[in-house]
Amino acid sequence: MVVVVSGTANEPKPFATAATLKILRDAANSTDASAQGSGKSSVALVSAADGGDVPSVLLTPRRADGALEHGLNRPALIDKNVQLAADVIGATAAHRAGLDLLGGIDQAVRGIDPGTLVVVSFGLSTAGAFDLRQVGWNADPATIAKQLKTAGQLPHLGGWHVLFTGLGAVAGAQPPLPTPARDKLGAYWRAICQAAGAASCDVDQSRVPVRRPEATIATPAVPVPGVESVVGPSGRISTTVADSALGFAGDSADLSAGARDLLRSLAESISARLADRPDAPVTVRGYAADPPGSTAAGRQQLAALRAQAVAGALKASGVTNPLDVAGIGTQPGTTAVLGGRFDEQAATRMRRVEITY
């Protein structure tokens, strides 16, 4: 089997999910292995998406003399081999800025007989033929896959059984993905995989634990609808979540279900980044528009309630750092009343919550 790992600075430290461990264990238990070590064995080839060495991990349980282990020590050997493969996956880190995941997959499977391919990646490719910053979130997955195939940019996956794991899991400066963006990301990669001729294309839906990224080289972030993250000169990250992503209606401070899922992803990123700084504050500031008939006090109160709702969701999702929460109301010097008329587009830009950590 082949494992391709992106391991960028904008995603959690690579992690072998339960589905990945099962594939590794099934390969280790395969009876299609020779009695002696000089013959056929199950092996995991772990490849970084941006190239470099490709460590091979023996999965088939063998004794010190190379003979196939059938005795009481077999389960322990399989456990050891599977854990070693998981450790190698977890230690894989990107060494280049930008992620060409399509190219990484192509390089990893080239010249290898078809088997199982596990892609451990958040999937936010920013280089090569499939750059999500150019594709955006509104394209048709089948159309994109067809264009890539016509241009000869797809890897040859005929006969491969492919599993994508960790899609949409972010860390660092990459803004979290709202549910529609997560779903579109999975649809993109499933369509690309199918167009490349794979025997099967599956997406692991289990969430991966968000741990501090393994890589340190900065990589571009992919813009996300309704969410923007900026890294300040001191290294603090400021994430702005628009009203459209939070799902607030009218004068309400009730978060939508999609917003709670989004904030859970953001909370995981915050907790991972501040894991060794439990006293570092997280500031949450709410902002409101100024529709006709509203008052400064009313806008400040609504902004405060919305900031409190966001802070509450972050806390419920595991953020234990001190939260500094306040409602600003309408940002000084801004207004949605332009030329004597209320501009809804301007108001939409004003309604937001900013989280800094």
C-alpha positions as CSV (number, residue, x, y, z in Angstrom):
1,M,0.0,0.0,0.0
2,V,1.0,3.6,-0.5
3,V,0.3,6.5,1.9
4,V,0.7,10.1,0.6
5,V,1.0,12.7,3.3
6,S,0.8,16.5,2.8
7,G,1.8,17.5,6.3
8,T,1.8,21.3,5.7
9,A,1.9,24.1,8.3
10,N,-1.8,24.8,7.7
11,E,-3.1,21.4,8.8
12,P,-2.9,19.3,11.9
13,K,0.1,17.0,12.5
14,P,-0.6,13.9,10.3
15,F,-2.7,11.3,11.9
16,A,-3.6,7.7,11.1
17,T,-7.4,7.4,11.6
18,A,-9.2,4.2,12.6
19,A,-10.0,3.6,8.9
20,T,-6.3,4.0,8.0
21,L,-5.2,1.7,10.9
22,K,-7.7,-1.0,9.7
23,I,-6.2,-0.9,6.2
24,L,-2.7,-1.2,7.6
25,R,-3.8,-4.1,9.9
26,D,-5.6,-5.9,7.1
27,A,-2.5,-5.6,4.9
28,A,-0.4,-7.0,7.8
29,N,-2.8,-9.9,8.2
30,S,-2.8,-10.7,4.5
31,T,-2.1,-14.4,3.7
32,D,-0.6,-13.4,0.3
33,A,2.9,-13.5,1.7
34,S,5.8,-15.9,1.2
35,A,7.1,-18.0,4.0
36,Q,10.5,-16.4,3.9
37,G,11.4,-12.7,4.0
38,S,13.1,-12.7,0.6
39,G,9.7,-13.3,-1.0
40,K,6.4,-11.4,-1.0
41,S,5.4,-9.2,1.9
42,S,2.9,-6.4,2.7
43,V,4.7,-3.1,2.8
44,A,3.5,0.5,3.4
45,L,5.3,3.1,1.4
46,V,4.9,6.5,3.0
47,S,5.5,9.4,0.7
48,A,5.5,13.1,1.4
49,A,3.3,15.0,-1.2
50,D,6.2,17.4,-1.9
51,G,8.7,14.6,-2.6
52,G,11.8,13.4,-0.7
53,D,12.5,10.0,0.8
54,V,9.9,7.3,0.7
55,P,10.2,5.2,3.9
56,S,9.0,1.6,3.6
57,V,7.4,-0.1,6.6
58,L,7.2,-3.9,6.6
59,L,3.7,-4.8,7.7
60,T,3.8,-8.6,7.4
61,P,4.8,-10.1,10.8
62,R,8.2,-11.9,10.4
63,R,10.7,-13.4,12.9
64,A,14.3,-12.2,13.2
65,D,15.4,-14.8,10.6
66,G,12.8,-13.5,8.1
67,A,10.4,-16.4,8.5
68,L,6.7,-15.7,8.5
69,E,5.4,-15.5,12.1
70,H,2.4,-17.8,12.7
71,G,2.8,-18.3,16.4
72,L,1.7,-16.6,19.6
73,N,3.9,-13.6,18.8
74,R,2.0,-12.8,15.6
75,P,-0.5,-10.3,17.1
76,A,2.2,-8.4,18.9
77,L,4.3,-8.2,15.8
78,I,1.4,-6.9,13.8
79,D,0.6,-4.3,16.4
80,K,4.3,-3.2,16.4
81,N,4.4,-2.9,12.6
82,V,1.1,-1.0,12.3
83,Q,2.2,1.4,15.1
84,L,5.5,2.0,13.3
85,A,3.6,2.8,10.1
86,A,1.4,5.2,12.0
87,D,4.4,6.9,13.6
88,V,6.1,7.4,10.2
89,I,2.9,8.9,8.9
90,G,2.7,11.3,11.9
91,A,6.3,12.4,11.5
92,T,5.9,13.3,7.8
93,A,6.2,17.1,7.2
94,A,6.2,19.3,4.1
95,H,9.4,21.0,3.2
96,R,8.1,23.4,0.6
97,A,5.7,26.2,0.6
98,G,2.5,25.4,-1.3
99,L,0.9,22.0,-1.8
100,D,0.6,20.2,-5.1
101,L,-1.4,17.3,-3.9
102,L,-2.3,16.1,-7.3
103,G,1.4,16.0,-8.3
104,G,2.3,14.3,-5.0
105,I,-0.2,11.5,-5.7
106,D,1.0,11.0,-9.2
107,Q,4.6,10.8,-8.0
108,A,3.8,8.3,-5.2
109,V,2.0,5.8,-7.4
110,R,4.1,6.0,-10.5
111,G,5.8,2.7,-11.4
112,I,4.0,0.8,-8.6
113,D,1.5,-2.0,-9.1
114,P,-2.0,-1.0,-8.1
115,G,-3.0,-1.6,-4.5
116,T,-4.4,0.6,-1.7
117,L,-3.7,4.3,-1.7
118,V,-4.4,6.4,1.5
119,V,-4.2,10.1,1.1
120,V,-3.6,11.8,4.5
121,S,-4.2,15.4,3.8
122,F,-6.5,18.4,4.4
123,G,-6.9,18.5,0.6
124,L,-6.4,22.3,0.2
125,S,-4.0,22.2,-2.7
126,T,-2.4,25.5,-3.6
127,A,0.0,24.6,-6.4
128,G,0.2,22.5,-9.6
129,A,-2.8,21.8,-11.9
130,F,-5.4,21.9,-9.1
131,D,-5.0,25.1,-7.2
132,L,-8.1,25.7,-5.0
133,R,-7.3,29.4,-4.9
134,Q,-8.0,29.5,-8.6
135,V,-10.8,26.9,-8.7
136,G,-12.8,28.4,-5.8
137,W,-15.8,26.8,-4.2
138,N,-18.5,27.2,-6.8
139,A,-17.1,25.0,-9.6
140,D,-18.7,21.7,-10.7
141,P,-16.5,18.8,-9.5
142,A,-17.2,16.7,-12.6
143,T,-16.3,19.6,-14.9
144,I,-13.0,20.3,-13.0
145,A,-12.1,16.6,-13.1
146,K,-12.8,16.4,-16.9
147,Q,-10.7,19.5,-17.5
148,L,-7.8,18.0,-15.6
149,K,-8.1,14.7,-17.5
150,T,-8.3,16.4,-20.9
151,A,-5.1,18.4,-20.0
152,G,-3.3,15.2,-19.0
153,Q,-2.9,16.3,-15.4
154,L,-4.4,13.3,-13.6
155,P,-2.4,10.5,-12.0
156,H,-2.9,7.0,-13.4
157,L,-5.0,5.3,-10.7
158,G,-6.4,2.4,-12.6
159,G,-6.9,-0.5,-10.2
160,W,-6.1,1.5,-7.1
161,H,-8.4,1.6,-4.1
162,V,-8.2,5.1,-2.7
163,L,-9.1,6.5,0.7
164,F,-8.9,10.3,1.5
165,T,-8.6,11.0,5.2
166,G,-8.4,14.3,7.0
167,L,-10.0,16.4,4.2
168,G,-11.0,19.8,5.5
169,A,-9.1,19.5,8.8
170,V,-7.2,22.8,9.2
171,A,-4.7,24.4,11.6
172,G,-2.4,27.4,11.7
173,A,-3.4,30.3,9.5
174,Q,-5.8,28.4,7.3
175,P,-9.4,29.5,8.0
176,P,-11.8,26.7,9.0
177,L,-14.1,25.4,6.4
178,P,-17.9,25.9,6.7
179,T,-19.9,22.7,6.1
180,P,-20.7,23.5,2.4
181,A,-17.0,24.1,1.7
182,R,-16.1,20.8,3.4
183,D,-18.6,18.9,1.3
184,K,-17.4,20.6,-1.9
185,L,-13.8,19.7,-1.1
186,G,-14.8,16.0,-0.7
187,A,-16.7,16.2,-4.0
188,Y,-13.7,17.7,-5.8
189,W,-11.3,14.9,-4.7
190,R,-13.9,12.1,-5.3
191,A,-14.5,13.4,-8.8
192,I,-10.8,13.7,-9.5
193,C,-10.1,10.2,-8.2
194,Q,-12.9,8.7,-10.3
195,A,-11.8,10.5,-13.4
196,A,-8.3,9.1,-12.8
197,G,-9.7,5.6,-13.1
198,A,-9.4,4.4,-9.6
199,A,-11.2,1.1,-8.7
200,S,-12.8,2.8,-5.7
201,C,-12.7,6.3,-4.2
202,D,-13.8,6.8,-0.6
203,V,-13.6,9.8,1.8
204,D,-13.1,9.0,5.5
205,Q,-15.6,11.2,7.4
206,S,-14.1,10.8,10.8
207,R,-12.6,13.9,12.3
208,V,-8.9,13.9,13.0
209,P,-7.5,15.3,16.3
210,V,-6.1,18.8,15.7
211,R,-2.6,18.8,16.9
212,R,0.1,21.4,16.3
213,P,1.3,21.1,12.6
214,E,4.5,19.1,12.1
215,A,5.7,21.5,9.4
216,T,7.1,24.9,10.0
217,I,7.5,26.3,6.5
218,A,4.6,28.7,5.8
219,T,2.2,27.8,3.0
220,P,-0.5,29.8,1.3
221,A,-4.0,29.7,2.8
222,V,-7.0,29.1,0.6
223,P,-9.7,31.8,0.9
224,V,-12.9,30.5,2.5
225,P,-16.4,32.0,2.0
226,G,-17.3,34.0,5.1
227,V,-14.1,33.4,7.0
228,E,-10.8,35.2,6.9
229,S,-7.6,34.6,8.9
230,V,-4.6,37.0,9.1
231,V,-1.3,36.4,10.9
232,G,-0.1,39.6,12.7
233,P,3.6,40.6,13.1
234,S,3.6,39.1,16.6
235,G,2.4,35.8,15.3
236,R,-1.2,36.2,16.7
237,I,-3.9,35.0,14.4
238,S,-7.0,37.1,13.9
239,T,-10.0,35.2,12.4
240,T,-13.0,37.1,11.1
241,V,-16.2,35.2,10.8
242,A,-18.9,37.0,8.8
243,D,-22.6,37.0,9.8
244,S,-23.3,34.8,6.7
245,A,-21.1,32.0,8.1
246,L,-22.5,32.4,11.7
247,G,-26.1,32.2,10.5
248,F,-27.5,34.9,12.7
249,A,-31.0,36.0,11.6
250,G,-32.3,39.6,12.1
251,D,-31.7,40.7,15.6
252,S,-30.9,37.1,16.8
253,A,-27.8,35.8,18.5
254,D,-28.6,32.2,17.8
255,L,-25.9,30.3,16.0
256,S,-26.8,28.0,13.2
257,A,-25.9,24.3,13.3
258,G,-23.4,24.9,10.5
259,A,-21.8,27.7,12.5
260,R,-21.3,25.5,15.5
261,D,-19.5,23.0,13.4
262,L,-17.3,25.8,11.9
263,L,-16.5,27.1,15.4
264,R,-15.7,23.7,16.6
265,S,-13.0,23.5,13.9
266,L,-11.8,26.9,14.9
267,A,-11.7,25.9,18.6
268,E,-9.6,22.9,17.7
269,S,-7.1,25.1,15.9
270,I,-7.0,27.6,18.8
271,S,-6.4,24.8,21.4
272,A,-3.7,23.2,19.3
273,R,-1.9,26.5,18.8
274,L,-2.1,27.5,22.5
275,A,-1.5,24.1,24.0
276,D,1.7,25.2,25.7
277,R,0.2,28.6,26.7
278,P,-2.8,27.9,28.8
279,D,-3.0,31.5,30.1
280,A,-2.8,33.2,26.7
281,P,-6.0,35.2,26.2
282,V,-8.4,34.7,23.3
283,T,-10.3,37.9,22.4
284,V,-13.8,37.8,20.8
285,R,-15.2,41.0,19.5
286,G,-18.7,41.4,17.9
287,Y,-19.6,44.1,15.3
288,A,-22.9,45.2,14.0
289,A,-24.3,47.2,11.1
290,D,-26.3,50.5,11.6
291,P,-29.7,50.0,9.9
292,P,-32.2,52.9,10.1
293,G,-34.0,53.1,13.4
294,S,-31.2,51.4,15.3
295,T,-29.4,53.0,18.3
296,A,-25.8,52.8,19.3
297,A,-26.8,51.1,22.6
298,G,-28.9,48.6,20.8
299,R,-26.2,47.8,18.2
300,Q,-23.6,47.4,21.0
301,Q,-25.9,45.0,22.9
302,L,-26.6,42.9,19.8
303,A,-22.9,42.7,19.0
304,A,-22.1,41.7,22.6
305,L,-24.7,38.9,22.5
306,R,-23.3,37.6,19.3
307,A,-19.8,37.7,20.6
308,Q,-20.9,35.9,23.7
309,A,-22.6,33.2,21.6
310,V,-19.4,32.6,19.6
311,A,-17.3,32.6,22.8
312,G,-19.7,30.1,24.3
313,A,-19.4,27.8,21.3
314,L,-15.6,28.0,21.4
315,K,-15.6,27.1,25.2
316,A,-18.1,24.3,24.6
317,S,-15.7,22.9,21.9
318,G,-12.8,22.7,24.3
319,V,-11.1,26.2,24.4
320,T,-9.9,26.5,28.0
321,N,-7.8,29.7,27.6
322,P,-9.3,32.8,29.1
323,L,-11.8,34.5,26.9
324,D,-12.0,38.3,26.6
325,V,-15.4,38.9,25.1
326,A,-17.0,42.3,24.2
327,G,-19.4,43.8,21.7
328,I,-18.1,46.8,19.8
329,G,-21.3,47.6,18.0
330,T,-20.7,49.6,14.8
331,Q,-17.0,50.0,14.2
332,P,-16.1,53.7,14.6
333,G,-15.9,55.5,11.2
334,T,-18.0,52.9,9.3
335,T,-21.6,53.1,8.2
336,A,-23.9,51.2,5.9
337,V,-25.9,54.3,5.1
338,L,-24.4,55.5,1.8
339,G,-25.8,58.5,-0.1
340,G,-28.7,58.6,2.3
341,R,-29.7,54.9,1.6
342,F,-29.0,51.8,3.6
343,D,-26.6,49.5,1.6
344,E,-27.2,45.9,2.5
345,Q,-23.9,44.8,1.0
346,A,-22.0,47.3,3.2
347,A,-24.0,46.1,6.2
348,T,-23.1,42.5,5.5
349,R,-19.4,43.4,5.6
350,M,-19.9,45.2,8.9
351,R,-21.7,42.3,10.7
352,R,-19.0,40.0,11.9
353,V,-17.2,38.5,14.9
354,E,-13.4,38.6,15.2
355,I,-11.5,36.1,17.2
356,T,-7.8,36.7,18.0
357,Y,-5.4,34.3,19.6
